[in-house]
Amino acid sequence: MKTNQILLGLGGIALFAVVWLVGAYNGLVQKDQAVDGQWAQVETSYQRRFDLIPSLVESTKGIFEQEQEVFGTIAEARQGYAGAQTQEEQVEAANNLESAISRLLVIVENYPELTSNETVLSLMDELAGTENRINVERRNYNDVARDYNTHVKSVPTVFIAGMFGFADKPYFEAAAGAEVAPEVDLSVDEN
């Protein structure tokens, strides 16, 4: 009789452990999927930005022959994002693009003939709206990633996360030097 009780008790403990393990794993999967879903929202916003930038560049290109470096940097950043394989690489490429866009916007603002052009103004408004969407989506991504990362690092989930390969998700952080406004030299070198 006592052996049956011990076996029944051990069976109950094993059943509890299996149920807990399945629940913890499913919780990790749900949080991982939430991060991936929010990342898709960030990428959708980036795609909108990438779709707008060539139009803005083309609208301003003729006026900025001396600013070809900015256009080249934008093209390189877009290619870098397209070729990025991981979220970390995509975040880095997106930060590079943001830096180039900042320089382009400073240039546009310094040319009165551009700011009076309706096409350029419309594109700049759309780009500004897109940048706002990107900031919101990135903030939402960071919130979801923080929730996931906290869950992955919490005891006892940390043991299951390690067993099944759940790792931290990267955060969006300000690019180095983001606190300094970009400098743009609009003087024409006549040498």
DATA-V482252 format. One record per run of one state. SS is the DSSP state (hx for helix, st for strand, lp for the rest). FROM is the first residue (numbers start at 1). TO is the last residue. If there is no record, write none. Layout:
<<SS/FROM/TO> <SS/FROM/TO>>
This chain:
<<lp/1/1> <hx/2/61> <lp/62/64> <hx/65/83> <lp/84/86> <hx/87/109> <lp/110/111> <hx/112/115> <lp/116/117> <hx/118/153> <lp/154/156> <hx/157/164> <lp/165/191>>
